[in-house]
Amino acid sequence: MFTFLIWCVLFVLCWPLAILALLLYPFIWLILLPFRLVGIAVEGALKLAGP
């Protein structure tokens, strides 16, 4: 919800940048997905190795 409100403010202030952000968001999400998966795997490994 907070992200949507920030996007609305950006849309009012600078609509071309807001449209560009809306179009690039899925690509950025796909680029960051492997890093999230690695983070989940590392967190799980650390929980298994913990006390």
C-alpha positions in Angstrom: 0.0 0.0 0.0 2.8 2.4 0.9 4.5 1.7 -2.5 1.3 2.5 -4.3 1.0 5.8 -2.4 4.6 6.7 -3.3 3.9 5.9 -6.9 0.8 8.1 -6.9 2.9 11.0 -5.5 5.5 10.4 -8.2 2.8 10.3 -10.9 1.5 13.7 -9.8 5.0 15.2 -9.6 6.6 13.6 -12.7 4.3 11.3 -14.7 6.9 10.1 -17.3 9.2 8.8 -14.5 6.2 7.1 -12.8 5.2 5.4 -16.1 8.8 4.3 -16.6 9.0 2.9 -13.1 5.7 1.0 -13.7 7.1 -0.5 -16.9 10.5 -1.4 -15.4 9.2 -2.9 -12.2 8.6 -6.5 -13.5 12.1 -6.6 -15.0 13.7 -5.4 -11.8 11.7 -8.0 -9.9 13.0 -10.7 -12.2 16.6 -9.5 -11.9 16.4 -9.5 -8.1 14.6 -12.9 -7.8 17.8 -15.1 -7.8 19.2 -12.9 -5.0 16.1 -13.5 -2.9 16.3 -17.3 -3.5 19.9 -17.3 -2.4 19.0 -15.3 0.7 16.3 -17.8 1.6 18.7 -20.8 1.0 21.4 -19.1 3.1 19.0 -18.3 5.9 17.7 -21.9 5.9 21.3 -23.3 6.0 22.2 -21.0 8.9 19.1 -22.1 10.9 20.1 -25.7 10.4 23.7 -25.1 11.5 22.6 -23.0 14.5 22.4 -24.1 18.1 
